[in-house]
């Protein structure tokens, strides 16, 4: 395989992986869960100070 073809294939796999990760990470249910967790962490962190 030539170097240009290898680089093109690598870029293609990177794009595919990025799209797959977007499906996993960009969803409303996770956003709601993590926002509650982060809000609670901030309250705890301020209480400890």
Secondary structure by P-SEA (a helix, b strand, c coil): ccaaaaaaaaaaaaaaaaaaaaaacccaaaaaaaaaaaaaaaaaaaaac
